[in-house]
Each structure stands twice: as C-alpha cells, then as structure tokens.
Amino acid sequence: MSVERAALAGGYSISRLLMGGWQLAGGHGSVSPAAAHAQMQAYADAGITTFDCADIYTGVEELIGSFKRLRAVPAIQVHTKCVPDRQALATLRRTDVERMIDRSLERLGVEQLDLVQFHWWDYATPGCAAAAHWLDELRRAGKIRHVGVTNFDTPQLAALLAAGVPVATHQLQYSVLDQRPVNGMAALCAAHGVQLLCYGALAGGFLSEKYLGQPAPAEPLENRSLVKYRLIIEEFGGWGIFQNMLQVLQLIAAKHHATIGAVAIRYVLDQPQVAGVITGARNAQHVPATLAAMRINLDAADRTAIAAVQAAASGPGGDTYTLERNHSGPHAAIMRYNINAAN
Ligand SMILES: NC(=O)c1ccc[n+]([C@@H]2O[C@H](COP(=O)([O-])OP(=O)(O)OC[C@H]3O[C@@H](n4cnc5c(N)ncnc54)[C@H](OP(=O)(O)O)[C@@H]3O)[C@@H](O)[C@H]2O)c1
C-alpha cells in the first residue's frame, strides 16, 4: 500500500504520514540508537519517509543524523524546529538563531534543513517577527529549504504573514478530540497557502483499543505524551465522553477492517488544509496499523457519528494553542520552556 504524498511549495514533497521523533526523546522511556534506527528504517521502508523532530527533542536530531549516515535508506525528509528558550526571547539576536540552525545542520549531517518550524513561547515579548525574518534570511542563504511555524494562534500567524514571512506549514494539534483549528486557523492557512502538519491525532496513544472500555489510568502516567493528552481528554469532557468517542471509532474501525488509531489518523488527513499527520513511535510495532489509514474511506455516516460525539463535548475550545499559553493553567504547567540552550 503506497503512502499518499503532499506537495509543498517549490516542488518539495512529503509523505502524508510522518513519523514523529518526540517519543524518542527523554520522558518517553529510553530507546537504544540501534532500536531507534531499526524503527526509522521500518517507517521509511513503509513509505513514511518524512520524519519530524525538534532542536529541543534531546538527542533526536543526532539519532536521525546517524541513521542517515549509517543506513542505506531511500530519500527521507527531515522536519525540525527552532524553539528559542522563553527566558532568551527578550535578548535573542540573529547570531543566536543562526547558531541554532547551524547546530541542527551539524546534528542532522546535512547542508540544508528541509523544513524549520519556528515557535515563539511568549507573544508579550517582542521579537517574534524579527526572529522569523532571520530564519527567512537563512532560507534565502540556502541553509533552510522551507520555513514553517508551530503552535501559533490565528492573530499571530496572520501578523507573521502580513510581515512577509513565507510560512509554508503550521504544525499544530488536530484530532477527533481537538477541533480548535476550525476556529479560524484552518481558514487563515487556506487563504495563504499554509499547509497543516498535525500532531495529537492519536492523543498520545489514548485513541486506541488499549483504552477502550478501561477505567482512566492511574497517575503517574507512563510518559509525557500521555500526560499532555490526558489534559485534552479532560477538556473534551472527561473519561466518560472520551469512551463514547472510542466506541464510535471502534465501530467505524470494525466496518473498515482497521483499528481505532487508523480511523483517527484518516479523520485528520481528510480535514481541509491538512498536508500530513505526524504519529509518534517508540518502535515499529504500529507501522501496519498506521499504514492502514491509507486505505480507509470514511463515509458520511462515519463522519456524522464522530461529529455527534464532538457536538456533546465541552472542548477544547478557542483558538489553536491558546489554552496552552495560559500560564496559570494545567497545560502550561507541564511545559519545558527553557531546554534549548542545554540541548
Ligand atoms: N509541535 C508540538 O508542540 C508537538 C507536540 C507534540 C508532538 N509533536 C510531534 O508529533 C509527534 C507525535 O506526537 P504526539 O504526542 O502527538 O503523539 P501521538 O502521535 O498522538 O501518539 C503517539 C503514541 O501513540 C501510539 N501509537 C503510534 N502509532 C499508533 C497507531 N497506529 N495506532 C495506535 N497507537 C499508536 C504509540 O504509543 P505506544 O507505543 O504506547 O503504543 C505512540 O507513542 C511527536 O513525535 C512530535 O514529532 C509536536
């Protein structure tokens, strides 16, 4: 089964299923380099040739770099991020940004980064557009092929676009549980040709048979991803309505001879402006189920059943990533804002 591809600007093409690298970083249990390379090989061999990582995912750029050096793989595309520390934003200079980009180039062992997704932790600190322009200058200098963003809200992305930053993609959370992109962001992106790359489609693994019919897991949860999406389930309305969603997805999965995860991925792939869905992995076990998303055709009855549960949910509401920017809220409390310099 071949994996659909999406064309970004300038003849650049990605697999619409992307492998996420956060799960190979700390906070998700340790994975040996050999095991990580075997996982990457399995995803690439399956046609999932686009990998997502970040300069703040400890050790992951290096792992992808060594994978590219040591293994004979078909062409892979690597998307990284530029996430300056929150405490450094007020004094950030062009040289700091260039140093971060040079560090990613070196770790990945490439002369050009395919996509750099820029994040700015605090809109109250000026300098966001200036930093994005510095990335664009590095793009024009050849160090970066495309500039994207991650976790912006609609007014701030509109401001960057108005300032002339050529934003190719926006990486954000989008799932059957988290519909916030429809509250303005997807329309803005459609108007400006910005393509969406989506995380959270599996809610860290919660959207799977493993949790169907089960009580809410006891704390502490197994990894940081589950901690993050447990909060999203609470925003959705709690474990009870989440179970309703799992039941609906399971019925749809049975109809299509697939799994809950595959249906959850397909649902996001089908949303307007979505170029790709990033799924995290700690090994290769989920490759077949992820690939199955390619052969599912959700019909009107499937979409209506999912929408009925969504209509009864309490959230998450508002613009993309606004809840997470509320510094006194639970989502912000689990963030690590200042790990770039130490990485
Ligand atoms: N920009 C950002 O702020 C941001 C935030 C989060 C993530 N991301 C990116 O998005 C990627 C995805 O991360 P995520 O946190 O959103 O996690 P996710 O993809 O929603 O969930 C990943 C987990 O789901 C399980 N899984 C994987 N494939 C599956 C399948 N086909 N069916 C059922 N379960 C499956 C695995 O858990 P088990 O091994 O336990 O089964 C895996 O660790 C990250 O690696 C990162 O690249 C970006």
The ligand as a Gaussian input file, in Angstrom:
#p B3LYP/6-31G(d) Opt

LIG

0 1
 N        4.825000      20.948000      17.939000
 C        4.493000      20.407000      19.089000
 O        4.294000      21.095000      20.096000
 C        4.332000      18.915000      19.193000
 C        3.699000      18.380000      20.316000
 C        3.533000      17.008000      20.380000
 C        4.012000      16.212000      19.358000
 N        4.637000      16.753000      18.271000
 C        5.148000      15.910000      17.176000
 O        4.154000      14.971000      16.858000
 C        4.638000      13.647000      17.078000
 C        3.509000      12.809000      17.592000
 O        3.417000      13.007000      18.988000
 P        2.095000      13.033000      19.835000
 O        2.476000      13.482000      21.175000
 O        1.083000      13.799000      19.096000
 O        1.681000      11.527000      19.939000
 P        0.652000      10.665000      19.078000
 O        1.155000      10.504000      17.713000
 O       -0.718000      11.180000      19.294000
 O        0.779000       9.293000      19.886000
 C        1.947000       8.544000      19.796000
 C        1.768000       7.217000      20.535000
 O        0.641000       6.528000      20.040000
 C        0.908000       5.140000      19.925000
 N        0.756000       4.811000      18.503000
 C        1.574000       5.113000      17.453000
 N        1.045000       4.696000      16.302000
 C       -0.137000       4.126000      16.603000
 C       -1.179000       3.534000      15.837000
 N       -1.101000       3.415000      14.509000
 N       -2.257000       3.063000      16.492000
 C       -2.370000       3.159000      17.853000
 N       -1.431000       3.707000      18.634000
 C       -0.315000       4.191000      18.011000
 C        2.313000       4.920000      20.463000
 O        2.209000       4.632000      21.848000
 P        2.541000       3.165000      22.439000
 O        3.942000       2.870000      21.955000
 O        2.437000       3.395000      23.911000
 O        1.511000       2.245000      21.904000
 C        2.952000       6.282000      20.295000
 O        3.987000       6.518000      21.207000
 C        5.825000      13.806000      18.013000
 O        6.741000      12.748000      17.924000
 C        6.393000      15.109000      17.533000
 O        7.177000      14.886000      16.380000
 C        4.792000      18.097000      18.191000

